[in-house]
Amino acid sequence: MTVLEALRRSGARLRSAGVPSPEHDAEVLLRHVLGWDRARLVAEGPAPLAPADEASFLRLVDERGRRRPLQHLTGTQWFWKLELRVTPDVLVPRPETELLVETALELLEDVERPLVVDVGTGSGCIALALASERPDATVHATDISEAALAVARDNALRLGLDGRVTFRRGDILEPVGALTGRLDLILSNPPYVSMAEWHTLAPEVRLHDPRPALIPPGDRLSVYRRLAPAAARFLHRGGALAVEIGRGMEDEVRRELEGAGLQVTGVRPDLAGIPRVLIARRPMG
Ligand SMILES: C[S@@+](CC[C@H](N)C(=O)[O-])C[C@H]1O[C@@H](n2cnc3c(N)ncnc32)[C@H](O)[C@@H]1O
């Protein structure tokens, strides 16, 4: 079988398995096995595929057909300008979460040597992206999952950002207790999926992203409800909190933030026009 034949057949197989981007995924998996870029794939498409490569490729296609996420099969996901390692212990970073990084950079534009915490860091994507853009920032990151923190620390090491982010295990801001009243910025993409919504998600997400990363204990506001008063204590006056929110959550999260004495100062829509990031500040007075 030639390289192109393998690609075509596997694309068709993934399509019949209901995979959303079958040809794309087949190509990514084949390039992952061969270690080739796109140009080489086009140039050497008519060449025969070595039997060992064919076997590895077909095994991955088979797993993808059973709806294992592409990122778990390649072990990587790009986020911001960073190629992160991802495993089943962390949420696969989503493109819309880059908006939180963009927002953070804007909020910190006039702040020298900012002190920042990322709550619920998962793969470390937000904290590491920020650290890579702002060499003067001191960045801390927390998560309740030790397994997720191991992935985040490994990402820091691989990206040459070790020592730039301090990763600590614990609930919300509890691991950084010494920073009470001192933070310039708190960032968080907390779990916010309800059980009812979870049942509607694609198998890749429902069966393979870690459930505690998606579904909070209690109702979908529960982490925001505890994060808001904690943020009001940890931020200095004028400091900011920026949180990612799910579809249709703007009003209810706004109420939680305002109920904790924070002032909501902005809402950022994602590329689909859905309000995705809420910004609030601890009042000056
Ligand atoms: C939606 S994932 C976000 C991961 C990553 N920040 C991202 O944007 O891809 C939520 C993360 O919060 C962590 N988490 C859940 N509850 C937490 C809590 N009470 N305190 C700290 N982290 C928590 C989960 O383990 C998970 O890694």
Ligand as a Chemical Component Dictionary entry (heavy atoms), coordinates in Angstrom:
data_LIG
# 
_chem_comp.id                   LIG 
_chem_comp.type                 NON-POLYMER 
_chem_comp.pdbx_formal_charge   0 
_chem_comp.three_letter_code    LIG 
# 
loop_
_chem_comp_atom.comp_id 
_chem_comp_atom.atom_id 
_chem_comp_atom.alt_atom_id 
_chem_comp_atom.type_symbol 
_chem_comp_atom.charge 
_chem_comp_atom.model_Cartn_x 
_chem_comp_atom.model_Cartn_y 
_chem_comp_atom.model_Cartn_z 
_chem_comp_atom.pdbx_ordinal 
LIG C1  C1  C 0  -11.545 23.082 32.843 1  
LIG S1  S1  S 1  -10.033 22.402 33.465 2  
LIG C2  C2  C 0  -8.909  23.692 32.928 3  
LIG C3  C3  C 0  -7.485  23.235 32.728 4  
LIG C4  C4  C 0  -6.595  24.277 32.059 5  
LIG N1  N1  N 0  -6.490  25.472 32.864 6  
LIG C5  C5  C 0  -7.137  24.623 30.681 7  
LIG O1  O1  O 0  -7.670  25.746 30.520 8  
LIG O2  O2  O -1 -7.046  23.799 29.763 9  
LIG C6  C6  C 0  -10.217 22.714 35.200 10 
LIG C7  C7  C 0  -9.032  22.318 36.082 11 
LIG O3  O3  O 0  -9.326  22.751 37.414 12 
LIG C8  C8  C 0  -8.932  21.745 38.330 13 
LIG N2  N2  N 0  -9.769  21.935 39.524 14 
LIG C9  C9  C 0  -11.036 21.520 39.723 15 
LIG N3  N3  N 0  -11.486 21.931 40.930 16 
LIG C10 C10 C 0  -10.466 22.618 41.497 17 
LIG C11 C11 C 0  -10.308 23.286 42.760 18 
LIG N4  N4  N 0  -11.281 23.303 43.654 19 
LIG N5  N5  N 0  -9.123  23.889 43.020 20 
LIG C12 C12 C 0  -8.114  23.849 42.108 21 
LIG N6  N6  N 0  -8.213  23.235 40.911 22 
LIG C13 C13 C 0  -9.363  22.635 40.616 23 
LIG C14 C14 C 0  -9.135  20.442 37.586 24 
LIG O4  O4  O 0  -8.335  19.408 38.136 25 
LIG C15 C15 C 0  -8.728  20.836 36.158 26 
LIG O5  O5  O 0  -7.357  20.614 35.940 27 
# 
loop_
_chem_comp_bond.comp_id 
_chem_comp_bond.atom_id_1 
_chem_comp_bond.atom_id_2 
_chem_comp_bond.value_order 
_chem_comp_bond.pdbx_ordinal 
LIG C1  S1  SING 1  
LIG S1  C2  SING 2  
LIG S1  C6  SING 3  
LIG C2  C3  SING 4  
LIG C3  C4  SING 5  
LIG C4  N1  SING 6  
LIG C4  C5  SING 7  
LIG C5  O1  DOUB 8  
LIG C5  O2  SING 9  
LIG C6  C7  SING 10 
LIG C7  O3  SING 11 
LIG C7  C15 SING 12 
LIG O3  C8  SING 13 
LIG C8  N2  SING 14 
LIG C8  C14 SING 15 
LIG N2  C9  SING 16 
LIG N2  C13 SING 17 
LIG C9  N3  DOUB 18 
LIG N3  C10 SING 19 
LIG C10 C11 SING 20 
LIG C10 C13 DOUB 21 
LIG C11 N4  SING 22 
LIG C11 N5  DOUB 23 
LIG N5  C12 SING 24 
LIG C12 N6  DOUB 25 
LIG N6  C13 SING 26 
LIG C14 O4  SING 27 
LIG C14 C15 SING 28 
LIG C15 O5  SING 29 
# 
